[in-house]
Amino acid sequence: METKNRPNGSGQTKKNNGGGLYIALAVCILSVICVGVYGAVLGLVKPMTEGLAEAQNTPLPQVIVEDVPKENKIPSVQEEKPEAIPPQKETPAEKPKTEQDVSATPVSPEFVMPLVGNVIKEYSNELLVYSETMNDYRVHNGMDIASVIGERVRAMTDGVVEKTYDDPLMGQTVVLDHGNGLKSVYMGLMPSLPDGIEEGAAIHAGEVIGGVGDTALVECALEPHLHFEVWKDGNPIDPRNVFQ
């Protein structure tokens, strides 16, 4: 029998050993390549990292800004704001007065003394007082206020001239009607009266109606003075009562 072309056990073993060698060689080559690639990458990364750290620790250069001349500075433009208009307070409308309101709060008339001076004889009511001129006792219906001749006599309050006349005993006289039964009488005045002091003329409180004179014959023994009377509803009253 021929055994020339028959493979034996030793031939098969040699063939298998050759294949393992190639595999080991390939693994070694791959390992070398991997190590080389890793080293190259590490070599690139390390300088970059060190450079970055170095840049972080390096202080920034100071920038010196030179002062710009005042005339070269550009003025800042500010927006002009309109002035605020203060709110205006609303004025409440006045409530129209009714007849009931007017009657509920009557306005008292203004009263002024007709003359500033010493009272040398008071109102006597019904008592008799001595008259230096007539040398007897009689009722004195007014008050005598001493002053100098020509001193201005004023209306005690608003009214209307009722009449003016020259009384034979009490001299130049002016009577004012103030309404509601109230009247005032000014006696012993100078003969001439101010313009406009005539019957029917409207008179205001404090308006001059004449001057102190010496025309009252029944009181001529006294110093110059105004004889001043106040009447209410046809009866004389104490003039001081209207000024209280």
TIKOLRO-988956 format. One record per residue (C-alpha): x, y, z. Coordinates in Angstrom, 1 decimal. Each point is the difference from the previous one (the first is absolute). Layout:
REM TIKOLRO-988956
X, Y, Z
X, Y, Z .
...
REM end
This chain:
REM TIKOLRO-988956
X, Y, Z
0.0, 0.0, 0.0 .
1.1, 3.6, -0.7 .
0.0, 2.6, 2.7 .
1.7, 2.9, -1.7 .
-2.9, 2.5, -0.4 .
-1.7, -0.8, 3.2 .
0.3, 2.6, 2.5 .
1.4, -1.0, 3.4 .
-0.5, 1.4, 3.4 .
3.2, 2.1, 0.1 .
-0.9, 2.0, -3.2 .
-3.3, 1.0, 1.4 .
1.7, 1.3, 3.2 .
2.5, 2.2, -1.9 .
-2.8, 1.6, -1.9 .
-2.0, 1.0, 3.1 .
3.2, 1.4, 1.7 .
0.5, 2.4, -2.9 .
-3.5, 1.6, 0.3 .
0.5, 0.8, 3.7 .
3.2, 1.8, -0.7 .
-1.7, 2.4, -2.3 .
-2.7, 0.8, 2.5 .
2.5, 0.8, 2.7 .
2.0, 2.2, -2.4 .
-3.2, 1.9, -0.9 .
-0.9, 0.6, 3.7 .
3.5, 1.4, 0.7 .
-0.2, 2.4, -3.0 .
-3.4, 1.2, 1.2 .
1.3, 0.6, 3.5 .
2.9, 2.0, -1.3 .
-2.3, 2.1, -2.2 .
-2.4, 0.7, 3.0 .
2.9, 1.0, 2.2 .
1.3, 2.4, -2.6 .
-3.4, 1.6, -0.6 .
-0.5, 0.4, 3.7 .
3.4, 1.6, 0.4 .
-0.6, 2.4, -2.8 .
-3.4, 1.1, 1.3 .
1.4, 0.4, 3.5 .
2.8, 2.1, -1.4 .
-2.5, 2.4, -1.6 .
-2.4, 0.2, 2.8 .
2.6, 0.8, 2.8 .
1.5, 3.1, -1.6 .
-3.5, 1.4, -0.7 .
-1.1, -0.6, 3.7 .
3.2, 1.5, 1.3 .
-0.5, 3.0, -2.3 .
-3.5, 0.5, 1.2 .
1.0, -0.1, 3.7 .
2.8, 2.4, -0.7 .
-2.4, 2.4, -1.7 .
-2.4, -0.1, 2.9 .
2.8, 0.9, 2.5 .
1.4, 2.8, -2.2 .
-1.4, 3.4, 1.1 .
-1.7, 2.1, -2.7 .
2.0, 3.0, -1.2 .
-1.2, 3.3, 1.5 .
-1.5, 2.4, -2.5 .
0.8, 3.6, 0.7 .
-2.6, 2.4, -1.2 .
1.4, 3.5, -0.5 .
-2.1, 2.9, 1.3 .
-1.9, 1.6, -2.8 .
0.2, 3.8, -0.1 .
-3.1, 1.6, 1.2 .
-0.6, 1.8, -3.2 .
0.1, -3.2, -2.0 .
-2.5, -1.9, 2.2 .
-3.3, -0.6, -1.6 .
-2.7, 1.3, 2.3 .
-2.6, -2.5, 1.0 .
-3.4, 0.5, -1.4 .
-2.7, -0.3, 2.6 .
-3.5, -0.3, -1.0 .
-2.0, 3.1, 1.1 .
-2.9, -1.0, 2.2 .
-3.0, 2.2, 0.0 .
-0.6, 1.8, 3.2 .
-2.6, -1.7, 2.1 .
-3.2, 2.0, 0.4 .
-1.1, 0.0, 3.6 .
-3.6, -1.3, 0.4 .
-2.4, 2.8, 0.5 .
-2.3, -0.2, 2.9 .
-3.6, -0.2, -0.9 .
-1.9, 2.9, 1.5 .
-3.4, -1.2, 1.3 .
-2.8, 1.9, -1.6 .
-1.7, 2.3, 2.4 .
-3.4, -1.1, 1.1 .
-2.7, 2.5, -0.9 .
-1.5, 1.6, 3.0 .
-3.7, -0.5, 0.5 .
-2.4, 2.3, 1.8 .
0.0, -2.5, 2.9 .
3.8, 0.2, 0.3 .
0.0, 3.8, 0.0 .
-2.7, 0.3, 2.6 .
1.7, -2.6, 2.2 .
3.2, 1.9, 0.3 .
-0.8, 3.8, 0.2 .
2.9, 2.4, -0.3 .
0.2, 2.5, 2.9 .
0.4, 3.6, -1.1 .
3.3, 1.7, 0.7 .
-0.1, 2.7, 2.8 .
2.6, 2.7, 0.6 .
0.2, 2.7, 2.6 .
-0.9, 3.3, -1.7 .
2.8, 1.8, 1.8 .
3.1, -0.8, 2.1 .
0.1, 2.1, 3.2 .
-1.0, 0.1, 3.7 .
-3.6, -0.5, 0.9 .
-0.8, 3.0, 2.2 .
-3.7, -0.9, 0.5 .
-1.7, -3.3, -0.2 .
-3.5, -1.1, -1.1 .
-2.2, 0.4, 3.0 .
-3.0, -2.1, -1.0 .
-2.9, 1.5, 2.0 .
2.1, 1.4, 2.7 .
0.4, 3.8, 0.3 .
3.5, 1.3, -0.2 .
1.3, 3.5, 0.6 .
0.4, 2.4, -3.0 .
2.9, 2.4, 0.5 .
-1.4, 2.3, -2.7 .
-3.7, 0.1, 1.0 .
0.8, -0.3, 3.7 .
-2.7, -2.6, 0.5 .
-0.6, -3.8, 0.0 .
-1.2, -1.7, -3.1 .
0.1, -3.3, -1.9 .
3.1, -0.5, -2.2 .
-1.0, -2.2, -3.0 .
3.5, -0.4, -1.4 .
3.7, 0.0, 0.8 .
2.3, 3.0, -0.3 .
3.5, -0.8, -1.5 .
2.5, 2.8, 0.4 .
2.4, 1.0, -2.9 .
1.3, 3.0, -1.8 .
-2.1, 2.1, -2.4 .
0.2, -1.3, -3.5 .
0.9, -3.6, 1.0 .
-1.7, -2.4, -2.5 .
-3.2, -1.8, 1.1 .
-0.7, -3.4, -1.6 .
-3.2, -2.1, -0.5 .
-0.2, -2.8, 2.5 .
-1.2, -2.5, -2.7 .
-1.5, -0.2, -3.4 .
-3.2, 1.9, -0.6 .
-1.8, 2.8, -1.9 .
-0.1, 3.7, 0.9 .
-3.5, 0.5, 1.2 .
0.3, 3.7, 0.5 .
2.3, 2.9, 0.9 .
-1.1, 3.1, 1.8 .
1.1, 2.8, 2.3 .
-1.6, -0.6, 3.4 .
-0.7, 3.3, 2.0 .
1.4, -1.6, 3.2 .
2.4, -2.8, -1.2 .
1.4, 1.6, -3.1 .
0.9, -1.6, -3.3 .
-1.5, -3.6, 0.0 .
0.3, -3.0, -2.3 .
-2.4, -3.0, 0.4 .
0.9, -3.4, -1.5 .
-2.5, -2.9, -0.5 .
1.7, -3.4, 0.2 .
-3.1, -2.1, -0.5 .
-1.9, -2.3, 2.4 .
-1.1, 2.9, 2.1 .
3.6, 1.1, 0.8 .
1.1, 3.6, -0.4 .
3.0, 2.1, 1.0 .
0.0, 3.8, 0.7 .
3.0, 2.3, -0.1 .
-0.4, 3.5, 1.6 .
2.1, 3.1, 0.5 .
1.8, -0.4, -3.3 .
1.6, 2.8, -2.0 .
-2.5, 1.9, -2.1 .
1.5, -1.2, -3.3 .
-0.3, -3.7, -0.9 .
2.2, -2.0, -2.4 .
-1.2, -0.3, -3.6 .
-2.5, -2.7, -0.5 .
-1.4, -0.1, 3.5 .
-3.6, 0.7, -0.9 .
-3.3, -1.6, 0.3 .
-0.2, -3.5, -1.7 .
3.8, -0.4, -0.3 .
1.4, -3.5, 0.7 .
2.6, 0.0, 2.8 .
2.5, -2.7, 0.9 .
1.4, -0.7, 3.4 .
2.8, 2.3, 0.9 .
-0.8, 2.6, -2.7 .
0.5, 3.6, 1.0 .
-3.3, 1.8, 0.4 .
1.1, 3.2, 1.7 .
2.4, 1.7, 2.5 .
-0.2, 0.8, 3.7 .
-1.4, 3.5, 0.5 .
-1.3, 2.3, 2.8 .
-3.5, 0.5, -1.3 .
-1.9, -1.7, 2.9 .
-1.3, 3.0, 2.1 .
-1.3, -2.2, 2.8 .
3.4, -1.6, 0.5 .
2.3, 3.0, -0.8 .
1.4, 0.1, 3.6 .
1.8, -3.3, -0.8 .
3.2, -0.3, -2.0 .
-0.5, -0.7, -3.7 .
-1.6, -3.4, -0.5 .
-2.3, -2.2, -2.0 .
-3.4, -0.7, 1.4 .
-0.7, -3.6, -1.3 .
-3.4, -1.8, 0.4 .
-1.2, -3.4, -1.1 .
-3.7, -0.8, -0.4 .
-1.7, -3.4, -0.3 .
-3.7, -0.3, -1.1 .
-0.6, 3.7, 1.0 .
1.7, -0.2, 3.4 .
3.4, 1.2, 1.1 .
2.5, -2.7, 1.1 .
3.4, 0.1, 1.5 .
2.4, 0.4, -3.0 .
2.6, -2.3, 1.7 .
-2.4, -2.9, -0.5 .
0.5, -0.1, -3.8 .
3.7, -0.3, 0.3 .
0.0, -2.9, 2.5 .
REM end
